[in-house]
Amino acid sequence: MGDARFQAEQERTVRAESEARRPGPTSRRAAAFAVWYLRAVTFINFLSAVWVTLGQDVRRHNQENLFTPYLLTAGFASGVFTMFLAVTMRRRKRAAWILNLALSGPFLLLFSFAMTFPEIRHYPQNWVSLILTAAFLGSLLAGRREFYAKGDRSNPKLAAAVAAGGLLVTSLLAAVLVTVTNSALDAHRSTFLERWRYGTLRLVSVAVDYAHYPGVATPNWVNVTINVFSTLLVLAVLYAAFRSRRAVDPISEDDEKRLRALLDRHGDRDSLGYFALRREKSVIWSPTGKAAVAYRVVGGVSLASGDPLGDPEAWPGAIEPWLAQARVQGWIPAVMGASEEAGTVYARHGMDALELGDEAIVDVGEFTLEGRAMRTVRQACNRVRRAGYTVRIRRHADIPADEMRFLLRKADDWRDGATERGFSMALGRLGDPEDGQCVMLECADGEGELRALLSFVPWGPHGLSLDLMRRDRDTENGLMEFMVIELLRRAREIGITQVSLNFAMFRSVFERGARLGAGPVLRLWRSLLSFFSRWWQIESLYRANAKYRPIWEPRFLLFEKSADLLRIGVASARAEGFLEAPGLPKWLHRRHLQSHR
């Protein structure tokens, strides 16, 4: 039943994508003209809002017998509105196309009717406005198949609720602001209801007839503030009306079983493969079922991590429907932490690559503590060992339930902050019965009290990837190094030959920037990263990994358009737990995560 539903959805997605690609260059050029028209109008609207004489000229050319092209109106509010339409049209939103068609069509009919009067068609400006408006409407019709991105089905209801609730709240705020700042000599003559009406009218118009509101006089900054309220309300309504689909079905039990089967066959290809089992992710399969892309939608970004799972020969069969779904839903596709092999495959499907950093991989057979380069690590481990610390290594399946509950409590107590961080290199759960092949390292002090935990997920049959690090803040320095060295030293006891440690972001910058002869740009870039490392531990992660003399494997960020990098960066930070969704309470975040566990 689940397979049939998936296949039907897959076919619909691919069919929608093929329909979206069917138009030729004429349709694409028409759609591009519509977007650039809105961008040009946005620029003029904003410029006329700050350039007083230009604003006066625009208003003068839009009154009495003169009219300007579609949406060309001086002011910040009109600039924000046209900018929002330009952005949503560039993202191929169908709702934005419908709105522009619904607005520009009557505009063109009205302009055409007005041109039947000699006193109006006498002005050349009106002919220019008519031609530009007709060209915009024609480009909408000619490029209609280019605007295929769907919105969430709940958007109309949400937009109506935001408009009603927002109007009530902003009008009340405006009424309170008018009441507090009312400077009229006969202010006692006005009632709160009249001030509320005055504030509401100010929300929709800058010009208000004071004769209708005796006892009300407000400073100019109050009027501007109320107009800002109205602009914010318009933005909120537009966002609610045009937002992309948010609700994506998370991985089902059947999906998880099939993903685990792929990991059993191909799990040794990618050290990040097991993290695809995070249960808030969704999954798209290749038609053969031999490959899959796991992703999560965050802030309108369809964010995948690591390489596709399964047979590399079948990867394109999963990548194509994932990209097709992103285009149909109006999402921005992006991949975090892809290997060079996967990046090459993604590049064949139109994605560009940016090197994020390097993954530290230790080959157990080649690792040694001997030599001058390992002296610092060796001394730290010996100091911790002399203090009486010991390490216990077990598979999660071998840990009794009561002991696992105790370890979970300790891990929660030692967590740095209330947010569980991680997405691309974190499983997001601990102690799940399905994760029995994960490996737990428990470090106890000389008195037998638990002081630190490390948890690793499987990387194929003979590898491990670091998932979780927790320790008591009052423990000895070098405790984590001691635990990692113990794992490497005793790895053969559990059949492990390679271990993936933390990801070092921008590692090459720190390494090459410190070399003799590094150029000024590279040194400046390294200095900036070192400065930001005070808060985000960029350099310290590199130093911590470099101690083990690992093999460095580059990892890449994949994207389609450079203009989307800012949104991708914000979405990645939210997915990793460094940022929270604005306006969403923490308890609601936790409830949302628990609903997928």
Stockholm file with secondary structure:
# STOCKHOLM 1.0

chainA/1-597         MGDARFQAEQERTVRAESEARRPGPTSRRAAAFAVWYLRAVTFINFLSAVWVTLGQDVRRHNQENLFTPYLLTAGFASGVFTMFLAVTMRRRKRAAWILNLALSGPFLLLFSFAMTFPEIRHYPQNWVSLILTAAFLGSLLAGRREFYAKGDRSNPKLAAAVAAGGLLVTSLLAAVLVTVTNSALDAHRSTFLERWRYGTLRLVSVAVDYAHYPGVATPNWVNVTINVFSTLLVLAVLYAAFRSRRAVDPISEDDEKRLRALLDRHGDRDSLGYFALRREKSVIWSPTGKAAVAYRVVGGVSLASGDPLGDPEAWPGAIEPWLAQARVQGWIPAVMGASEEAGTVYARHGMDALELGDEAIVDVGEFTLEGRAMRTVRQACNRVRRAGYTVRIRRHADIPADEMRFLLRKADDWRDGATERGFSMALGRLGDPEDGQCVMLECADGEGELRALLSFVPWGPHGLSLDLMRRDRDTENGLMEFMVIELLRRAREIGITQVSLNFAMFRSVFERGARLGAGPVLRLWRSLLSFFSRWWQIESLYRANAKYRPIWEPRFLLFEKSADLLRIGVASARAEGFLEAPGLPKWLHRRHLQSHR
#=GR chainA/1-597 SS CHHHHHHHHHHHHHHHHHHHHCSCHHHHHHHHHHHHHHHHHHHHHHHHHHSHHHHHHHHHTTSTTCCCSTTCCCSHHHHHHHHHHHHHHHTTBHHHHHHHHHHHHHHHHHHHHHTTSHHHHTSHHHHHHHHHHHHHHHHHHHTGGGCCBCBCTTHHHHHHHHHHHHHHHHHHHHHHHHHHHCCCTTGGGCCHHHHHHHHHHHHHCSCCCGGGSTTCCCCHHHHHHHHHHHHHHHHHHHHHHHCBCCCCCCCCHHHHHHHHHHHHHHGGGCTTGGGGGCTTCEEEECTTSSEEEEEEEETTEEEEESSCEECGGGHHHHHHHHHHHHHHHTCEEEEEEECHHHHHHHHTTTCEEEEEEEEEEEETTTCCSCSGGGHHHHHHHHHHHHTTCEEEEEEGGGSCHHHHHHHHHHHHHHCSSSSCCCSTTCCSCSSCGGGTTCEEEEEECTTSCEEEEEEEEECSSSEEEEEEEEECTTSCTTHHHHHHHHHHHTGGGGTCCEEEEEEEETHHHHHHHTSTTCCHHHHHHHHHHHHHHHHHCHHHHHHHHHTTCCEEEEEEEEESCGGGHHHHHHHHHHHHTSSCCTTCCHHHHHHHHHTTC
#=GC SS_cons         CHHHHHHHHHHHHHHHHHHHHCSCHHHHHHHHHHHHHHHHHHHHHHHHHHSHHHHHHHHHTTSTTCCCSTTCCCSHHHHHHHHHHHHHHHTTBHHHHHHHHHHHHHHHHHHHHHTTSHHHHTSHHHHHHHHHHHHHHHHHHHTGGGCCBCBCTTHHHHHHHHHHHHHHHHHHHHHHHHHHHCCCTTGGGCCHHHHHHHHHHHHHCSCCCGGGSTTCCCCHHHHHHHHHHHHHHHHHHHHHHHCBCCCCCCCCHHHHHHHHHHHHHHGGGCTTGGGGGCTTCEEEECTTSSEEEEEEEETTEEEEESSCEECGGGHHHHHHHHHHHHHHHTCEEEEEEECHHHHHHHHTTTCEEEEEEEEEEEETTTCCSCSGGGHHHHHHHHHHHHTTCEEEEEEGGGSCHHHHHHHHHHHHHHCSSSSCCCSTTCCSCSSCGGGTTCEEEEEECTTSCEEEEEEEEECSSSEEEEEEEEECTTSCTTHHHHHHHHHHHTGGGGTCCEEEEEEEETHHHHHHHTSTTCCHHHHHHHHHHHHHHHHHCHHHHHHHHHTTCCEEEEEEEEESCGGGHHHHHHHHHHHHTSSCCTTCCHHHHHHHHHTTC
//
